[in-house]
Amino acid sequence: MLISQWLTEPLLTPKHDPGNLRSVCAGYRTVLSASMAQQLTVFLQTGQFRLSLYENTDPNQSKDYYVIEPQTPDFSVPASGVPRCSPYPTTDCDRLVVVSGDKQGWHIFGEDSVVIFHGQKAGHLVFKGDIT
């Protein structure tokens, strides 16, 4: 049901759209890979991923933090990290995250599993379970 809802939403915001990579941002951001952005709907429909729910304990962030781990080699690097004020990606992101913000609604971005691990270790992200 959750995936069905996501399929009706424009998950990809301009900040995370690879088509807007040349537009620099004041802070660090992630952009989806071009192939993931083009095939996002198909990817979500296939279910070839592990979906986990975390609770984000930061009161200024969306509480529900859904982590998507691709289970297909086609999308082993579904996104890239882009340094502040740069139009060039420099790091690989091996996960996608979907959150529902007050201003943007449901949206998707890339994340590194190491960042998620450290967030969990620090208590900022609390693992709630896998969603089947």
LINJODA-V31006 format. One record per pair of residues at least 4 apart in sequence whose ideal C-beta (glycine too) atoms are under 6 Angstrom apart, sorted by the first residue. I is the first residue (numbers start at 1). J is the second residue. D is the distance in Angstrom with one decimal. If there is no record, write none. Layout:
((I J D) (I J D))
This chain:
((3 44 5.5) (6 11 6.0) (6 106 5.9) (9 106 4.4) (11 106 5.9) (11 107 5.6) (11 108 4.2) (12 17 5.3) (13 104 5.9) (13 107 4.8) (14 20 5.1) (15 29 5.6) (16 31 5.5) (16 32 5.9) (16 109 4.6) (18 31 4.8) (18 32 5.8) (18 34 4.8) (18 37 5.3) (21 31 5.7) (21 87 5.6) (22 87 4.7) (24 85 5.1) (24 87 5.6) (25 29 4.9) (27 84 5.1) (28 84 5.5) (29 82 5.3) (30 79 4.9) (30 81 5.3) (30 93 5.4) (30 109 5.0) (30 110 3.7) (31 80 5.9) (31 82 5.9) (32 36 4.6) (32 37 4.4) (32 79 4.8) (33 78 5.7) (36 75 5.7) (36 78 4.5) (39 43 5.3) (48 71 5.0) (48 72 4.6) (49 68 4.9) (49 69 5.9) (49 70 5.1) (49 71 5.4) (50 69 4.3) (51 68 5.8) (51 131 4.5) (52 67 4.7) (52 130 5.1) (53 66 5.8) (53 128 4.4) (53 129 6.0) (53 131 5.8) (54 65 4.3) (54 125 4.4) (54 127 5.6) (55 63 5.9) (55 126 4.4) (55 128 5.7) (56 61 4.7) (56 63 5.8) (56 65 4.5) (57 124 5.6) (62 99 3.9) (62 100 5.4) (62 101 5.2) (65 99 5.8) (66 98 4.3) (67 95 5.5) (67 97 5.7) (68 96 4.1) (69 95 5.7) (70 75 4.0) (70 78 5.7) (77 92 4.7) (78 96 5.3) (79 93 4.0) (79 110 2.2) (80 89 3.3) (81 91 3.8) (81 93 5.9) (82 86 5.8) (82 89 5.0) (83 90 5.9) (93 110 3.4) (93 111 5.5) (93 112 5.1) (94 113 5.2) (95 111 4.8) (95 113 5.3) (96 108 5.7) (96 110 6.0) (97 109 5.7) (97 111 4.8) (98 108 5.0) (100 106 4.9) (111 115 5.6) (111 116 6.0) (119 124 4.4) (119 125 4.0) (120 125 4.7))
